[in-house]
């Protein structure tokens, strides 16, 4: 039997709780002084006040269970009626007398004069000697906006096995200067609700219900809100300041000096001063930034437009406890300046939990609670599931509503510990979810939320205006220079390809050197040219990982309205031209003179131009495959297969006129750029050349190639082949432009689609 804890022996636990809280306060104060956070006193006072409230609430809510064993924590229903409705005294109201709202002309900010809250005990002690009168009301500039969702239902076909409804009749609101958290276990609908509020759902999703912004039914415009996804899509070759500066150039119109000041404000707001001049990713012997710092960079990127609302999907994703606390303190500082913050979270520590203002608790799309943070503890206590003193509230909430714990019960049902059964996991979550949902439905909290929603929507507030964008020409110039800077810094992008191509050219050139210029050398030179064109194109596949990173960066920027398909393609093309030309001219010079091709300058420049256009076509082909598959391994495997098939149909192993007409000649040999490239180089080399056969007979270059490779006897056919290669390069870019709209914008990947189908077949 578990050991009972007497009521009077609870003081060691409480003493330990207060001791750890005081120790954390002391350590965090020292840390704030080292990292130079703005207004650390205000932040610490907020943490202290929230911690005091949590301790008082948890101790009062948990007092009945001190009389019972810990095994009964999850089954105790507190007797008596439900508690009083939650209060919304800190919520803005257009008709309140103590909150004065007005909009300045020509600005998007709201000025609010509010009465200050009562200071914390620590602040009273520090000011008791100086003054005893409360401070006068202070005007506070609020850039946030209220958002309300009413009877919001989201259906996505195939998202759930049992139902297409991912969100079911959810109600709630978020206010300026507050943090609203959407919490719940995995696959509970947190991210779906966040995307529904921000208008980021896919076309396959259907949304029912109403969303109000400042009391009006309107969609969120560009610049009025920011959205941060779960994954950190950053550019590791840039410093923090460079990355944010280029983001500002892409997002904002205006002068450069104004954008620099905005970037510095964003760096200061996210406490990135010490890392502003450091590279984001690892470079050579330099270590990159941590996950928490990268997460703050993604948030700072969205602060550049100075949004009214900020949506963040899992800001504490893959962060340790220290990084998570620093992130939450930074977000709390943003909210204190008036920004409306809404984000999802899976679970958090006790210190982080104390910084939340409101919680929307979801399970399987159902709202189990919406209201103030401390009121959620009382709600669980009223439902019969009070939170133990030494347990994190978020852990307790998820333990009660996460159905995955049922599998743990089935595994551990026959196990025993020193005190008997594992009672700490012995709870049916389905019963807990139904109890919490029914308790919330019958509580006064629902009526209070509906009343607040009615007050926020009965009168329209200031409309959020769309902010201007940078012009397309400016964005192309910015992306071109940024891509050029990335390519020049990252050795894996083009420098590695340059080294490999030069080494391959040296190998092929030395192997086929000293051939002479007799009729017998024609066949060997054709083999050398085929190997040079085919293998250098195959080596270009090493750039697939970098191409995939660029596509992911584009997908992130395009979803936020910072970029576009045409802008991305033009910037990437213009930035890659100098590097591709450098590869083509250096490799061509090594190969050309070792194989002893024609020494005229015009023939040399045609060879360089022909090889340069081959590299451009190959870049377009890589972009097509990467955009479709969006996976490194599958993209490399597919490209290797495509290049092998192109080599087989290029007309070297078997003359093109002798290839089987179905498939190999039509259409493979006509869509293979190797065919036209090798044809053009051979026509450039052997046009107008004759070989002596004996003393009386001569053979033209066309006749010498007749049984080796298909070429045209026309003197200008080499330029026709060059035009065909150029047309292929353009066609591949057009295909990439269409695929960016189909695959990237709609988040469709052939690799993920095939994997999902395979999983479904295996499950069946």
FILUMSE-133988 format. One record per residue (C-alpha): residue number from 1; x, y, z. Coordinates in steps of 0.25 Angstrom, whole numbers. Each point is the difference from the previous one (the first is absolute). Layout:
! residues N
  resi      X      Y      Z
   NUM      X      Y      Z
...
***
This chain:
! residues 764
  resi      X      Y      Z
     1      0      0      0
     2      5     14     -3
     3      5      8     12
     4    -10     11      4
     5      6     14      2
     6     -6      7     13
     7     -6     14     -2
     8     10      6     10
     9     12     -5     -7
    10     -1      8    -13
    11      9     11      5
    12     13     -7     -6
    13     -6     -1    -14
    14     -4     15      1
    15     13      4      5
    16      7     -7    -11
    17     -9      6    -10
    18      3     14      5
    19     15     -2      1
    20      1     -5    -14
    21     -9     12     -5
    22      9     10      8
    23     13     -7     -6
    24     -5      1    -14
    25     -4     15      2
    26     15      3      5
    27      6     -8    -12
    28     -9      6    -10
    29      3     14      5
    30     15     -2     -2
    31     -3     -5    -14
    32     -8     12     -4
    33     12      9      4
    34      9     -8     -8
    35     -8      0    -13
    36     -5     14      2
    37    -15     -3     -2
    38     -8     13      0
    39     -7      3     13
    40      3    -13      7
    41     -6      5     13
    42    -14      1     -7
    43      2    -14     -6
    44      4     -6     14
    45    -12      7      7
    46     -9     -6    -11
    47      6    -14      3
    48      0      2     15
    49    -15      5      0
    50     -4    -12     -9
    51      8    -10      9
    52     -7      6     12
    53    -14     -1     -6
    54      3    -15     -5
    55      5     -4     14
    56    -12      6      7
    57     -9     -6    -10
    58      6    -14     -1
    59      1      0     16
    60    -15      3      1
    61     -4     -9    -11
    62      8    -11      5
    63     -3      1     15
    64    -11    -11      0
    65      9    -10     -6
    66     10      1     11
    67     -9     -9      9
    68      0    -11    -10
    69     11     -9     -6
    70      6      4    -13
    71     -6    -11     -7
    72    -14      7      0
    73      5     13     -6
    74     -7     -3    -13
    75    -13     -5      5
    76     -4     10     10
    77    -12      9     -3
    78      0     13      8
    79    -14      1      7
    80     -8     12     -1
    81     -5      9    -12
    82      9      5    -11
    83      8     12      2
    84     -3     15     -3
    85      2      4    -15
    86     14      5     -4
    87      2     15      0
    88      5      8    -12
    89      3     13      6
    90     13      1     -8
    91     -7     -2    -13
    92     -2     13     -9
    93    -14      4     -2
    94     -4     11    -10
    95    -10      6     10
    96      8     -1     13
    97      3     13      7
    98     13     -5      6
    99      6     -4    -14
   100      0     11    -10
   101      3     -4    -15
   102      3      9    -11
   103      7     -1    -14
   104     10     10     -4
   105     -2      5    -14
   106     10     -6    -10
   107      4    -11     10
   108     -4    -14      3
   109      3      1     15
   110    -11      1     11
   111      3      9     12
   112     -6     -6     13
   113      0      7     13
   114     -2    -10     11
   115      2     -1     15
   116     12     -7      5
   117     -1    -13      7
   118      3     -1     15
   119     15     -2      1
   120      6    -13      5
   121      5     -1     15
   122     14      1     -4
   123     -2     13     -7
   124     -8      5     12
   125     11     -3      9
   126     10      8     -9
   127     -9     12     -1
   128     -5      1     14
   129     11      9      5
   130     -2     10    -12
   131    -15      1     -2
   132    -13     -6      5
   133     -9      5    -11
   134     -3     -8    -12
   135      6      5    -14
   136    -10      8     -9
   137     -6     -7    -12
   138     11     -1    -11
   139     -4      0    -15
   140      5    -12     -7
   141      1     -2    -15
   142     -7    -13     -5
   143      3     -6    -13
   144     -8    -12      1
   145    -14     -3     -4
   146    -11     -9      6
   147     -4    -13     -7
   148    -13     -8      3
   149     -4    -13     -6
   150    -14     -5      2
   151     -6    -14     -3
   152     13     -3     -8
   153      0    -14     -7
   154     10     -5     -9
   155     -2    -12     -9
   156     12     -7     -8
   157     -3    -12     -8
   158      8    -12      4
   159      7      7     12
   160     -6     -9     10
   161     -4    -14     -1
   162    -13      1      8
   163     -5     14     -4
   164      4     11    -10
   165     -3     11     10
   166     14      4      6
   167     -6     12      8
   168    -14     -1      6
   169     -7     13      4
   170     11      7      6
   171     -2     14      7
   172     10      9      5
   173      7     14     -1
   174     14      6      1
   175      3     14      5
   176     11     10     -2
   177     11     -1     10
   178     -3    -14      4
   179      5    -14     -3
   180    -10    -10     -4
   181      4    -15     -1
   182     -6    -11     -8
   183      4    -13      8
   184     -3    -14     -2
   185      6    -14     -3
   186      5     -4    -14
   187    -11      0    -11
   188    -10      8      9
   189     -1     11    -11
   190      9     11      6
   191      7      3    -13
   192    -13     -1     -8
   193     -7     11      9
   194     12      9     -1
   195      1     -1    -15
   196    -15      2     -1
   197      1     13      9
   198     11      5     -9
   199     -6     -4    -13
   200     11    -10     -3
   201     -8    -13     -3
   202      1     -8    -13
   203    -10      1    -10
   204     -5    -14      3
   205     -4      5     14
   206    -14      6      2
   207     -3     10     11
   208    -13      3      7
   209     -3     10     10
   210      4     15      2
   211     14      7      2
   212      0     14      5
   213     11     10      0
   214     -2     12      8
   215    -15     -3      0
   216     -1     -1    -15
   217     -1    -12     -9
   218     13      2     -9
   219     11     -8     -5
   220     14      3      5
   221      8      8    -10
   222     15      0     -3
   223      8      7     10
   224    -11      0     11
   225      4    -14      6
   226     12     -9      0
   227      0    -15      0
   228     12     -9      4
   229     -1    -14     -4
   230      6    -12      8
   231     12     -2     -8
   232     12     10      0
   233      2      3    -15
   234     13      9      1
   235     12      2     -8
   236     12     -5      7
   237     10      8     -9
   238     -5     14      5
   239      2      7     13
   240    -12      3      9
   241      0     15     -4
   242      2     -3    -15
   243    -11    -10      0
   244    -10      9      6
   245      5     12     -8
   246     -3     -8    -13
   247    -13     -4      5
   248     -3     15      3
   249      4      3    -15
   250    -10    -10     -5
   251    -11      3      9
   252      0     16      1
   253      0     11     -9
   254      7     13      3
   255     14      5      3
   256     12     -9      4
   257      2      8     13
   258    -14     -2      5
   259      1    -15     -2
   260     13     -1      7
   261     -6      6     12
   262    -12     -9     -1
   263     10    -12      0
   264      8      5     12
   265    -14      1      8
   266     -3    -14     -4
   267     14     -5      5
   268     -2      8     13
   269    -14     -5      2
   270      4    -15     -1
   271     13      2      8
   272      9     -4    -11
   273     10     12      2
   274     11    -10      4
   275     -2     -9    -12
   276     -3     11    -11
   277     14     -1     -7
   278      1    -16      1
   279     -3     -9    -11
   280    -14     -8      2
   281      6    -13     -5
   282     13     -7      2
   283     11      4    -10
   284     13     -7      0
   285      5      0     14
   286    -10     10      5
   287    -12     -6      8
   288    -14      5     -4
   289    -11      6     10
   290     -8     -9      9
   291    -14     -4     -3
   292     -6     10     10
   293      8     12     -7
   294     -5     -5    -14
   295    -14      0      5
   296      1     14      5
   297      6      4    -14
   298    -13     -6     -7
   299     -8      9      9
   300      8     12     -2
   301     -2     -2    -15
   302    -15      2      2
   303      2     12      9
   304      6      8    -11
   305    -14      4     -6
   306     -4      4     14
   307    -12     -9      0
   308    -12      2      9
   309     -2    -15      3
   310     11    -11      0
   311     -4    -15     -2
   312     11    -10      4
   313     -1    -15     -2
   314      8     -7     12
   315     10     11      4
   316      6     -9     10
   317      2    -11    -10
   318     12     -9      3
   319      5     10     10
   320      6     -3     14
   321     -5      6     12
   322     10     12      1
   323     -3      3    -15
   324    -15     -1      2
   325      0      9     12
   326      8     10     -7
   327     -9     -1    -12
   328    -12      2      8
   329      6     12      8
   330      3      7    -14
   331    -14     -3     -5
   332     -6      5     13
   333      8     13     -2
   334     -6      1    -14
   335    -14     -2      6
   336      2     11     10
   337      3     10    -11
   338    -14     -3     -5
   339      1    -11    -11
   340    -10    -10      0
   341      6    -14      1
   342     -6    -13     -3
   343      8    -13     -1
   344     -1    -15      2
   345      7     -8     10
   346      1    -15      4
   347      5      2     14
   348      8      9      9
   349      7      1     13
   350     -6      7     12
   351      8     13     -2
   352     -5      1    -15
   353    -14     -4      4
   354      0     12      9
   355      2     10    -11
   356    -12     -4     -8
   357    -13      9      1
   358    -10     -9     -6
   359     -1    -15     -5
   360     -9     -6    -10
   361      1    -15      3
   362     -3    -10    -11
   363     -2    -15     -1
   364     -4     -7    -13
   365     -5     14     -5
   366     -9      2     12
   367      2     12      9
   368      1     -5     14
   369      3     14      6
   370      2     15     -4
   371      4     10     10
   372     10      6      9
   373     12     -9      3
   374     -2     -1     15
   375    -15     -2     -2
   376      4    -13     -8
   377      6     -6     13
   378    -13      3      7
   379     -8     -6    -12
   380      8    -13      1
   381     -3      0     15
   382    -15      2     -1
   383      0    -12    -10
   384      7     -9     10
   385     14      1     -5
   386      8     10      9
   387     14      2     -4
   388     10     -5     11
   389      9     11      6
   390     14     -6     -5
   391     -5     -3    -15
   392      0     10    -12
   393    -14      4     -4
   394      2     -2    -14
   395      5    -15      3
   396    -12     -2      8
   397    -10      6    -10
   398      6     -9    -11
   399      1    -12      9
   400    -15      1      2
   401     -4      2    -15
   402     10     -7     -8
   403     -5    -14     -5
   404     14     -5     -3
   405      1     -3     15
   406    -10    -11     -1
   407     10     -8     -7
   408     10      2     11
   409    -11     -5     10
   410     -2    -13     -9
   411     15     -2      1
   412      2      3     14
   413    -13     -6      6
   414      7    -13      5
   415     12      8      5
   416      2      3     15
   417      9     10      7
   418      4      1     14
   419    -13      6      5
   420     -9    -10     -8
   421     -7      3    -14
   422      5     11     -9
   423    -11      9      4
   424      6     13     -6
   425     -3     -5    -14
   426    -13     -7      4
   427    -11      9     -6
   428     -9     -1    -12
   429      2     12     -8
   430    -13     -1     -8
   431     -8      1     13
   432      9     12      4
   433     -2      7    -14
   434    -15     -2      1
   435     -1      5     14
   436      9     12     -3
   437     -9      4    -12
   438    -13     -2      7
   439      5      8     12
   440      5     11     -9
   441    -13      0     -7
   442     -8      2     12
   443      9     10      7
   444     -2     15      1
   445     13      1     -8
   446     -7     -2    -13
   447    -10     11      2
   448     11      9      4
   449      7     -3    -13
   450    -12      2     -8
   451     -3     13      7
   452     14      5     -3
   453     -1     -4    -15
   454    -13      8     -1
   455      7     12      6
   456     11     -1     -9
   457     -8     -2    -13
   458    -12      9      3
   459      8     12     -5
   460     11      1    -11
   461     13      5      4
   462     11      6     -9
   463      2     -8    -12
   464     14     -6     -3
   465      6      5    -13
   466      9     -7    -10
   467     14      5      0
   468      8      3    -12
   469     10    -10     -7
   470     13      2     -7
   471     -1      0    -15
   472      3    -12     -8
   473     13      6     -6
   474      5      3     14
   475     -3    -14      5
   476      7     -6    -12
   477     12      8      2
   478      0     -4     15
   479     -2    -14     -2
   480     11      0    -11
   481     10      6      9
   482     -4     -8     12
   483      1    -13     -8
   484     14      4     -6
   485      5      3     14
   486     -5    -14      5
   487      6     -7    -12
   488     13      7      2
   489      1     -4     15
   490     -5    -14      0
   491     11     -9     -6
   492    -10    -11     -2
   493     -8      8    -10
   494      9      3    -12
   495     14      0      5
   496     -1    -15      2
   497     -5     -2    -14
   498     10      8     -6
   499     11     -8      6
   500     -6    -13     -4
   501     -3      5    -14
   502     15      4     -2
   503      5    -13      6
   504     -9     -8     -9
   505      4      9    -12
   506     15     -3      3
   507     -2    -15      1
   508     -8     -1    -13
   509     10     10     -7
   510     12     -7      4
   511     -6    -14     -3
   512     -3      5    -14
   513     12      9     -3
   514     10     -2    -11
   515    -11     -5    -10
   516      6      8    -12
   517     -9      4    -11
   518     -1    -12     -9
   519    -13     -7     -4
   520      2    -10     10
   521     -1     10     11
   522    -14      4     -3
   523     -7    -11      7
   524      9      2     13
   525     -3     15      0
   526    -15     -3     -1
   527      1     -9     12
   528      8     10      8
   529    -11     11     -3
   530    -11     -9      4
   531      7     -4     13
   532      3     15      3
   533    -15      5     -2
   534     -6    -12      6
   535      8     -2     13
   536      1     15      3
   537    -15      1     -1
   538     -1    -12      9
   539     10      7     10
   540    -10     12      1
   541     -9     -9      9
   542      9      3     12
   543     -8     14      0
   544    -13     -7      3
   545      0      2     15
   546      2     15     -2
   547    -10      1    -10
   548    -10     -6      9
   549      4     10     11
   550     -3     11     -9
   551    -14     -6     -4
   552     -3     -1     15
   553      4     14      3
   554     -9      5    -12
   555    -12     -8      5
   556      2      6     14
   557      1     14     -6
   558    -11     -1    -10
   559    -10     -5     10
   560      3     13      8
   561     -1      8    -13
   562     14      4      0
   563      4     -6    -14
   564     -7     -6    -12
   565      3    -11    -10
   566      5      9    -11
   567      8      9      9
   568      7    -13      6
   569      3     -6    -13
   570      6     13     -6
   571      8      3     13
   572      6    -15      0
   573      3      0    -15
   574      7     14      0
   575      8     -4     12
   576      4    -14     -6
   577      5      5    -13
   578     14      5      5
   579      3    -13      7
   580     -5     -8    -12
   581      8      8    -10
   582     12     -2      9
   583     -2    -15      1
   584     -2      0    -15
   585     12      8     -4
   586     10     -6     10
   587     -4    -15     -4
   588     -1      3    -15
   589     14      6      0
   590      6    -12      7
   591     -7    -10     -9
   592      1      8    -13
   593     15      1     -1
   594      3    -14      6
   595     -8     -7    -11
   596      6     10    -10
   597    -13      5     -6
   598      0     11    -11
   599      8     12      5
   600     -8     11     -6
   601     -6     10     10
   602    -14     -1     -6
   603      0    -15      1
   604      5      1     15
   605    -11     10      4
   606    -11     -9     -7
   607      5    -11      8
   608     -1      8     13
   609    -13      5     -3
   610     -6    -13     -4
   611      5     -6     13
   612     -5     12      8
   613    -14     -2     -6
   614      1    -15      4
   615      2      4     14
   616    -12      9      0
   617     -9    -11     -6
   618      5     -9     11
   619     -3     10     11
   620    -14      1     -5
   621     -1    -15      0
   622      4      0     14
   623     -9     10      5
   624    -12     -7     -7
   625      3    -13      7
   626      3      6     14
   627    -13      8     -1
   628     -8    -12     -3
   629      6    -10     10
   630      5     10     11
   631      9    -10      6
   632     16     -1     -2
   633      1    -15     -1
   634    -11     -3    -10
   635      4     13     -8
   636     14     -5     -2
   637     -4    -14     -3
   638    -10      5    -10
   639     10      9     -7
   640     10    -11     -1
   641    -10     -9     -7
   642     -4     11     -9
   643     15      3     -4
   644      2    -14     -3
   645    -12     -1     -9
   646      5     12     -7
   647     14     -5     -2
   648     -6    -13     -6
   649     -9      8    -10
   650     10     11     -3
   651      5     -8    -13
   652     14     -4      4
   653     -2    -14      4
   654     -9     -2    -12
   655     -2     10    -11
   656    -13      8      2
   657     -5     -4    -14
   658      1    -15      4
   659     -7      2     13
   660    -14     -7      2
   661    -10     10     -4
   662     -9     -2     11
   663      4      6     13
   664     15      1     -3
   665      0      9    -12
   666    -14      6      3
   667      0      7      9
   668     13     -3      8
   669     10      3    -10
   670     -7     13     -3
   671     -1      5     15
   672     14     -4      4
   673      9     12      0
   674     13     -9     -2
   675     -4     -3    -14
   676     -1     15     -5
   677     12      4      9
   678      9    -11     -6
   679     -5      2    -14
   680      3     15      1
   681     14     -2      5
   682      3    -11    -11
   683     -5     10    -11
   684      8     11      6
   685     13     -9      0
   686     -2     -7    -13
   687     -7     10     -9
   688      9      3    -12
   689     10    -10      4
   690      5    -10     -9
   691      9    -13      2
   692     10     -5    -11
   693     -2    -15     -3
   694     12     -4     -8
   695      6     10    -10
   696    -12      2     -9
   697    -13     -1      9
   698     -5     10     11
   699    -11     -3     10
   700     -8     12      6
   701     -3      1     14
   702    -15     -3     -2
   703      4    -13     -7
   704     10     -4     11
   705    -12      2     10
   706    -10     -8     -8
   707      2    -13      7
   708      3      6     13
   709    -10     10      4
   710    -12      7     -7
   711      4     14     -4
   712     -6      9    -11
   713      8      4    -12
   714     -5     15      1
   715     10     10      4
   716    -10      7      9
   717     -6    -12      7
   718      9      2     12
   719     -7     13      3
   720    -13     -7     -1
   721      4    -10     10
   722      4     11      9
   723    -14      7     -1
   724     -6    -14      3
   725      8     -1     13
   726     -4     15      4
   727    -14     -3     -3
   728      1    -12      9
   729      6      8     11
   730    -12     10     -1
   731    -10    -11      0
   732      5     -7     12
   733     -1     14      8
   734    -14      1     -5
   735     -4    -14      5
   736      7      4     14
   737     -9     13      0
   738    -12     -9     -2
   739      4    -10     10
   740      3     11     11
   741    -14      3     -1
   742     -6    -14      0
   743     10     -7     10
   744      6     10      9
   745    -12     10      2
   746     -9    -12      2
   747     10     -8      8
   748     -1    -12     -9
   749     12     -9     -1
   750      0    -13     -9
   751     10     -6     10
   752     -9      2     12
   753    -12     -4     -8
   754      6    -14     -4
   755      5     -2     15
   756    -14      3      5
   757     -6    -10    -10
   758     10    -11      4
   759     -3      2     14
   760    -15     -1     -3
   761      2    -13     -8
   762      9     -6     11
   763    -10      4     11
   764    -11     -7     -8
***
